[in-house]
């Protein structure tokens, strides 16, 4: 809405988007919570670990890496954040003999 304020009045945009003007201002001036700030930094560190591990770490190894760096975090929190931002660990393929020998 900020980008279009020069072209359209706030009241018109609020009516079209079906939001109140007060709700828009409350959202715009909202201070992020301690949890959301902590989660942001955790996600940044998790993405760095994911790149370093070529996307192979799941939540247990990701948790271990974070704890090794001194971060206090549970595996469930790591699972939740990984799922939320789309970080997935690679699964190893199972060995299946083909029956063909050379």
Protein Blocks (a to p, Z undefined) as FASTA:
>chain_A
ZZmmmmpcfklmmmmnopafklmmmmmmpccdfklmmmmmmmmmmmmmmmmnnopacfkl
mmmmmmmnopacdfklmmmmmmmnopacddddddddehiaZZ
